[in-house]
Amino acid sequence: MRLFDADRASDADWDALHELQASAYRLDYPERPPMTRQETISGLRAPQVQAGEQLTWTAHRNDRLVARAIVMLPSDGNEHLALVRIHVHPDVRRQGIGTELLHALEPMLRDRDRTRVEGWNLTLGGPGESWAQGLGFRIVHSAVLQIMELSEVDRGRWSVAVPPGYRLMRWVGAAPESFVSAYAKAREAIGDAPLGESEFGAPDWSVDRVRRIEASYRSRDIEHRTVVAVSSGGEVVGLTEMEARPLLPERLQQGDTAVLPAHRGHGLGLAMKSAMLRWFTADRPGVAHIWTATGTGNTHMIAVNHRLGFATVRTGSVVSREL
Ligand SMILES: CC(C)(COP(=O)(O)OP(=O)(O)OC[C@H]1O[C@@H](n2cnc3c(N)ncnc32)[C@H](O)[C@@H]1OP(=O)(O)O)[C@@H](O)C(=O)NCCC(=O)NCCS
């Protein structure tokens, strides 16, 4: 097993990793567009910033790359968790490699004070679920992947008025100093998004976390945009965020959308997301698709996404176990 260093990897290292991921994804996620080499590189160089530190291990047998594990170590209230994604090359499955890789990770995760492991995006009824259940994991949640193809969508769907009594504000990168503390507070509203029995809780938002995350986006060259809803009293009552990665110019990734409880049911979620779509696609003509993921039980968000032009392409499960 080796720790994969995305800053030092050679072309041959990327080729091997990509061959494994592309083969596995073709088999495991046929509903999703094929994995490209750029996507493999982007996934490691510009990871999901808000999920915490990301480490990748590769497993080799006789010099052949046979599996890889991506581990995310979230912070700010989720320090007990490790989120693990293991893929074994389709040619060498059912030989104990996945099990051995997971067991080899365990002491390293304990060293980082993690006490629970979760795996996300397993195929319903697929090999990952059988494998994980055999190892003592329980299925605790499920989430949908939704994709919008811009060539097919009627952009008129995004002409949505802002509800009376509110206005929208937006920024790229850092939140304005005068708003950052109200913004950090509003971000806690994501805690109401259904997560089943997953232990991945909404992070403890603070100005410090907002600023740390903004710095991580900057250091990875990820463009992060935010639209917030502001009440007539000047309070930040909702937000939505979207990211563009340097190696994936044709894709935008939707992040959190949340509205404070007292302001729900007025159409703010739809208005903020529409404004974000109009804004982000207007000055990025190369964008072809937008991705988003949300809990299967989050019927309101799923319905808003359908109204905007997203299609549900996949449902994946979440498994969880004490370490
Ligand atoms: C899940 C995965 C990692 C398993 O890797 P693997 O090396 O093939 O698994 P192992 O050989 O260690 O399997 C151990 C046991 O798990 C169970 N298992 C594994 N694959 C299975 C399948 N396709 N169907 C039923 N049970 C399965 C079996 O009990 C197996 O023991 P057995 O072969 O003696 O019957 C691999 O199928 C994979 O990469 N899947 C796609 C990604 C994924 O779902 N990852 C898991 C979540 S992080």
The ligand as a Tripos MOL2 file, in Angstrom:
@<TRIPOS>MOLECULE
LIG
   48    50     1     0     0
SMALL
NO_CHARGES

@<TRIPOS>ATOM
      1 C1        -17.0040   -3.6340   -2.6200 C.3       1 LIG1
      2 C2        -15.5930   -3.9490   -3.1380 C.3       1 LIG1
      3 C3        -14.6080   -2.9140   -2.5850 C.3       1 LIG1
      4 C4        -15.2280   -5.3470   -2.6270 C.3       1 LIG1
      5 O1        -13.8730   -5.6270   -2.9740 O.3       1 LIG1
      6 P1        -13.3610   -7.1400   -3.1480 P.3       1 LIG1
      7 O2        -11.8900   -7.1320   -3.0510 O.co2     1 LIG1
      8 O3        -13.9760   -7.7240   -4.3780 O.co2     1 LIG1
      9 O4        -14.0530   -7.8370   -1.8820 O.3       1 LIG1
     10 P2        -13.4810   -9.0600   -1.0180 P.3       1 LIG1
     11 O5        -12.8540  -10.0690   -1.8960 O.co2     1 LIG1
     12 O6        -12.6750   -8.5270    0.0980 O.co2     1 LIG1
     13 O7        -14.8900   -9.6360   -0.4770 O.3       1 LIG1
     14 C5        -15.0640  -10.1180    0.8260 C.3       1 LIG1
     15 C6        -16.4940  -10.6070    0.9960 C.3       1 LIG1
     16 O8        -17.4350   -9.5590    0.7120 O.3       1 LIG1
     17 C7        -18.6080  -10.1340    0.0700 C.3       1 LIG1
     18 N1        -18.7120   -9.6660   -1.3220 N.ar      1 LIG1
     19 C8        -17.7860   -9.0110   -2.0520 C.ar      1 LIG1
     20 N2        -18.2540   -8.7680   -3.2940 N.ar      1 LIG1
     21 C9        -19.4760   -9.2930   -3.3580 C.ar      1 LIG1
     22 C10       -20.4560   -9.4040   -4.3900 C.ar      1 LIG1
     23 N3        -20.2360   -8.9360   -5.6370 N.pl3     1 LIG1
     24 N4        -21.6250  -10.0240   -4.1080 N.ar      1 LIG1
     25 C11       -21.8570  -10.5610   -2.8900 C.ar      1 LIG1
     26 N5        -20.9470  -10.4880   -1.8780 N.ar      1 LIG1
     27 C12       -19.7880   -9.8700   -2.1090 C.ar      1 LIG1
     28 C13       -18.3910  -11.6150    0.0960 C.3       1 LIG1
     29 O9        -18.8960  -12.1100    1.3280 O.3       1 LIG1
     30 C14       -16.8780  -11.7110    0.0570 C.3       1 LIG1
     31 O10       -16.3860  -12.9380    0.5410 O.3       1 LIG1
     32 P3        -16.3550  -14.2130   -0.4440 P.3       1 LIG1
     33 O11       -15.7540  -13.7770   -1.7510 O.co2     1 LIG1
     34 O12       -15.4940  -15.1890    0.3030 O.co2     1 LIG1
     35 O13       -17.7720  -14.6460   -0.6020 O.co2     1 LIG1
     36 C15       -15.5980   -3.9810   -4.7030 C.3       1 LIG1
     37 O14       -16.6670   -4.7910   -5.1650 O.3       1 LIG1
     38 C16       -15.7520   -2.6140   -5.3150 C.2       1 LIG1
     39 O15       -14.7650   -1.9440   -5.6060 O.2       1 LIG1
     40 N6        -17.0440   -2.1770   -5.5170 N.am      1 LIG1
     41 C17       -17.3700   -0.8440   -6.0270 C.3       1 LIG1
     42 C18       -17.1530    0.2800   -4.9980 C.3       1 LIG1
     43 C19       -17.8000    0.0410   -3.6810 C.2       1 LIG1
     44 O16       -18.9760   -0.2550   -3.5770 O.2       1 LIG1
     45 N7        -17.0100    0.1740   -2.5940 N.am      1 LIG1
     46 C20       -17.4320   -0.1160   -1.2400 C.3       1 LIG1
     47 C21       -17.7400    1.0790   -0.4510 C.3       1 LIG1
     48 S1        -16.4250    2.0540    0.0780 S.3       1 LIG1
@<TRIPOS>BOND
     1     1     2 1
     2     2     3 1
     3     2     4 1
     4     2    36 1
     5     4     5 1
     6     5     6 1
     7     6     7 2
     8     6     8 1
     9     6     9 1
    10     9    10 1
    11    10    11 2
    12    10    12 1
    13    10    13 1
    14    13    14 1
    15    14    15 1
    16    15    16 1
    17    15    30 1
    18    16    17 1
    19    17    18 1
    20    17    28 1
    21    18    19 ar
    22    18    27 ar
    23    19    20 ar
    24    20    21 ar
    25    21    22 ar
    26    21    27 ar
    27    22    23 1
    28    22    24 ar
    29    24    25 ar
    30    25    26 ar
    31    26    27 ar
    32    28    29 1
    33    28    30 1
    34    30    31 1
    35    31    32 1
    36    32    33 2
    37    32    34 1
    38    32    35 1
    39    36    37 1
    40    36    38 1
    41    38    39 2
    42    38    40 1
    43    40    41 1
    44    41    42 1
    45    42    43 1
    46    43    44 2
    47    43    45 1
    48    45    46 1
    49    46    47 1
    50    47    48 1
@<TRIPOS>SUBSTRUCTURE
     1 LIG1         1 GROUP 0 **** ****
